[in-house]
Amino acid sequence: MSFLKKIKKNKSVHSLYSMVSCSDLTPGSLEVWLDLPDSIKYDPALAPFKQLYEQRNGKPIQSPEIVSSEENGNIFGRKFSEARIHDDKHESNKNGSRVLEIQPATAEEKKLKSKRKKKLDNVRQYILNTSNDTFTALISLTGPFGGQTNESKQLSIWLHRSFGEFDEFGQDSPKWNIHLQPDDVIDFAPSASESKILMLQPKKQRKVPTNHTQDDFIQNFGNVSDAVTLRMSTNSNKTVPLTLTYQLHPLSEEHGIIFAAFLLCLLYFLIIFEVVNRTIAALLSSTMGIATLAFHGTRPSLMELVSWLDVETLLLLFSMMILVAILAETGLFDYLAVVAFEVTGGRTWPLINCLCFFTAFFSTFLDNVTTVLLMTPVTIRLCEVMQLNPVPVLMSMVIFSNVGGAATPVGDPPNVIIASHPSILAANINFTNFTLHMGLGILLVSVQTYFQLRYIFRDINTLRHSVPRGIVELRQAIAVWKRAAASLTSYSRDEDLVKRALEKKVQRLSTLLMKKEAGTGKPKNDPLFCSTLAQMKQKYRIRDKPLLIKASICVAFVVAVFFLHAIPQLQNLSLGWTALLGAILLLLLAEREDLEPILARVEWSTLLFFAALFVLMEVLSKLGLIAWIGKLTESVILKVGEESRLAVAVMLILWVSGLASAFVDNIPLSTMMVRVTAALSDPSGLGLPLPPLAWALSFGACLGGNGTLIGASANVVCAGVAEQHGYRFTFMQFLKIGFPIMIGNLIIASIYLVICHVLFTWH
């Protein structure tokens, strides 16, 4: 194994980059340099060796012949078996201090030296300057990791404390073994990141070499500090390219979990009690998270922060928002609302059933975020036509979107993460059998969800506005006019003129609203829904047919590529970039000279909320909260008997991932929990069957998003689009509806998994 080393120092954080190179300065090369004659060793041509030696030991070499142990703290490159302690009257200082003189090694010592050198041939080590008795280091690696087969190659990393160069009297930390990709693909495998805290306990009682007495050894070597090195080795036959970063004395795991829990509670406190806008709440929590990492010496760089963002999700949202904004200008959503009204005969529950069915169906093949973006405007228009309150209908629709997205590997982001994991692919879980096993369970969950919603909204009046329709329309109009005024700037005279006109309109509407709420105005009769289908068709028509044709072509292109993504061989197609190409194509075909009206309809606050949430979830992962959830799950499973471990593992993974996904973003949670399921199925460990564990994780991560407003991406997108149309539902409103339904979903999924995979072992 060969490593190319590049050391970067930034306070307490250091970086090493390892790759093969014959020109490296390694500890072995320094050892050879130290054995050279002084006339050669200190030649300017070999200055890099001297600089590296001084850099590692912290102080310059004071004498070419004698090195004081008191001044240097340790002796790098010398074997203490070569040192002879003696009283030199000519070289002793005034205080009578002892010095070390290098004497020729005996044959036995040379043999020991050769044995130790052979032992460390395949080990690369890096000196860590420390004097602490208890030593910890946070090691972060990026490289070709992920192989999990029985014959996979491993990279081993550990800390070693040695007394000078006496390795046989040293102390090792527990080894951290990381699976590598197979040798035939290691050069082309994608990079993965791993982190772990390694610890050396306080120094143990040292053994004394046979050629020294206890008192003599302690008297002469007791003041020499121990050297702590970071060591790496691998059994791979190929060069292992990797990036290694280590931080000395990191934040402890217990304190990290406490900080992470505080940040998560702060976010939910700000959102639940509506102290500030949810986007500002996410920005504040993520900023405090970064400050916490910086305070403990692990401040992320700008490039690292950018890498934490899920660019694919943000790009998909942005592109689909542009497509939906242009489609809305054509009048398509109004027309579809009229068609749905005609098909359902104007009856409330058949209309809601139709919306929920189509949302769940499209979510199985399209990303549920895309489905919600397309269906939300139609739902709002339909509710306005039928004088229904859009908020409960939208919540029902988005719940069915999360349920339908769990049926296939491409319907929800957690399923994409689970289905693409190497251990899942190695277990021969493909698109077909994944959809077969998940689809049957999702059908049962859909039936339960429908009847539970019917029970919650058994009073039809709860689906209607609780205030007079005139006041509702005025509030909605004020919200729309305010948003239009806020989208304009005062940079030019023309925009300032229009903005002031809009603000005056808002003031007049606000005054009228106050009069109506106070009952001093002249209220008009609020007629019931009596519009005929012919009147609706006359009012809600397609306004721009040429633009509709162009938009339909672009949307059809995007949707067709999304369907192709369902084919396993074409899963490398990027959903985000595909949607962006469709949006750019539509902008070109629409021939718009001014993009401001379209960009003003993009939900920038929603995109910023997602970006802040991605950063916060990565901070929680760095602080150890998500890993702690996985360790707790695994430890509970290990405490039960072998005959019950599968049932306990399935139930724990389902409920832990479900409840956690309601409060923590399900994307990083799925990334962590899929590793736990792979470890539980490892033949060298518990050896549990992987398919039921994978399906339990999929049920939990996808259905858990129904628990809270920020539990799933589709929930946040739906709330953002509704707010743009003048309708707003709070965190508590969604919690009252979504959380009981999520509990019911998990109960049905538990029964299905126990019957099919524990009792009858369908897998």
Sequence and secondary structure as in RCSB ss.txt:
>XXXX:A:sequence
MSFLKKIKKNKSVHSLYSMVSCSDLTPGSLEVWLDLPDSIKYDPALAPFKQLYEQRNGKPIQSPEIVSSEENGNI
FGRKFSEARIHDDKHESNKNGSRVLEIQPATAEEKKLKSKRKKKLDNVRQYILNTSNDTFTALISLTGPFGGQTN
ESKQLSIWLHRSFGEFDEFGQDSPKWNIHLQPDDVIDFAPSASESKILMLQPKKQRKVPTNHTQDDFIQNFGNVS
DAVTLRMSTNSNKTVPLTLTYQLHPLSEEHGIIFAAFLLCLLYFLIIFEVVNRTIAALLSSTMGIATLAFHGTRP
SLMELVSWLDVETLLLLFSMMILVAILAETGLFDYLAVVAFEVTGGRTWPLINCLCFFTAFFSTFLDNVTTVLLM
TPVTIRLCEVMQLNPVPVLMSMVIFSNVGGAATPVGDPPNVIIASHPSILAANINFTNFTLHMGLGILLVSVQTY
FQLRYIFRDINTLRHSVPRGIVELRQAIAVWKRAAASLTSYSRDEDLVKRALEKKVQRLSTLLMKKEAGTGKPKN
DPLFCSTLAQMKQKYRIRDKPLLIKASICVAFVVAVFFLHAIPQLQNLSLGWTALLGAILLLLLAEREDLEPILA
RVEWSTLLFFAALFVLMEVLSKLGLIAWIGKLTESVILKVGEESRLAVAVMLILWVSGLASAFVDNIPLSTMMVR
VTAALSDPSGLGLPLPPLAWALSFGACLGGNGTLIGASANVVCAGVAEQHGYRFTFMQFLKIGFPIMIGNLIIAS
IYLVICHVLFTWH
>XXXX:A:secstr
       EEETTEEEEEE   TT   HHHHHHHHTS HHHHT GGGHHHHHHHHHHHSS    SS   HHHHSS 
SS  GGGEEEE  TTT  TT   EEEE    HHHHHHHHHHHHHTTTEEEEEE    SSEEEEEEEEESB   ST
T  EEEEEEEEEETTEEEEEEE   EEEEB  TTTTTT   EEEEEEEEE S       TTS HHHHHHHHTTS 
 EEEEEEEE  SS   EEEEEEES   HHHHHHHHHHHHHHHHHHHHTTSS HHHHHHHHHHHHHHHHHHTT   
 HHHHHHHS HHHHHHHHHHHHHHHHHHHTTHHHHHHHHHHHHHTT HHHHHHHHHHHHHHHHHHS HHHHHHHH
HHHHHHHHHHTTB HHHHHHHHHHHHHHHHTTSTTSSHHHHHHHTSHHHHHTT  HHHHHHHHHHHHHHHHHHHH
HHHHHHT SGGGGB SS HHHHHHHHHHHHHHHHHHT  SSSHHHHHHHHHHHHHHHHHHHHHHHHHHT S    
   S   HHHHHHHS  S HHHHHHHHHHHHHHHHHHHHHTSGGGTTS HHHHHHHHHHHHHHHHT S  HHHHH
TS HHHHHHHHHHHHHHHHHHHTTHHHHHHHHHHHHHHTS GGGHHHHHHHHHHHHHHHHHHHS HHHHHHHHHH
HHHHHT TTTT   HHHHHHHHHHHHHHGGGSSTTSSHHHHHHHHHHHHTT    HHHHHHHHHHHHHHHHHHHH
HHHIIIIIIS   
